[in-house]
């Protein structure tokens, strides 16, 4: 059996027309041509087919050979074009598509992959948090305040606002009650930020702190709270985030981790989901620690204001009745610790015999609950 082929010698880009035929003992391919000073003999057991070509009518062969590379292949390539020989090679050579690797290659790959993963983990869990903490301390206050206002504006747009401030609630009596609540919680404290506490009109039961001293209460929280002390407890918690600069550090950590994970996973189908899940897992650990510290700050701030930390536990009970507790494997992806543990901690922080001095009287509480009434 013989046929036409082309040979690339692996040393130049030249394409040589050659003839190939089986040896007399049917154990090798003999390659001859004008460009070859003498015939080349490639034993059949050494033949390996390459799969990186588009024409199924051809077969590209390399020769198994000891090399300095991890892939044990001779650099020369033989392109066989004769249909009969192509069919015969594919039919009779079961080792044709074998992948040859140097002994120990799998172990070396595993070690290098492990080293790469360790480096990524070091970046995500050690270097990025430390860098974010440092940058948060270096960020000019006016820049952080401007950033926080933009975050609040984005949150309003997410909740359906068509322009900045469209959801702000500022009924005079309600605003006065809110200011009194904040003043009692912060009396005697030297905060690094000028607090900007506001209420936005939406049925969501929530409150959040944004960079630069922005604290936002969503109307749904006022609707669901049983009394003003519960709202004050949530505000104390969010002020704790402000004091610890958690929103700024979290934003910097998230930006860094998403960027790094995007480089690791790349932009392929499912890659975005992997980045999202990994980012949520990483930042859940950041957030759970920050939430625990903000809870502890709230306990102390409430006691200093003559208010019971158990009010925070009461608010968490309301959250649990609405959303349930964080249990099971998905608790790792929650940005907050389990509510049952936080409720127990809030109640344990409340001393017996604490005088009952609500943060607002009945009229002020009703004014605060109605702060969004009459909004255009």
ABEGO torsion letter per residue (X at the ends): XBBBBBBBAGABABBBBBBBBBBAAGABBBBBEAABABBBBBBAAABBBBABBABAABBBBBBBBBBABABBBBABBBBBABAAAAAAAAAABAAAABBBBBBGAAAAAAAAAAAAAAAAAAAAAAAAAAAAAAAAAABBAAAAAAAAAAAAAAAAAAAGBABBGAABBABAAAAAAAAAAAAAAABGBBBABBBBBBBBBBABBBBBBBBGGBBBBBAAAAAABABAAAAAAAAAAAAAAAAAGAAAAAAAAAAAAAAAAAAAAEBBBGAAAAAAAAAAAAAAAAAAAAAAAAAAAAAAAAAAAGBBAAAAAAAAAAAAAAAEBBBEAAAAABABBBAAAAAAAAAAABBBGBBBBBABBAAAAAAAAAAABGBX
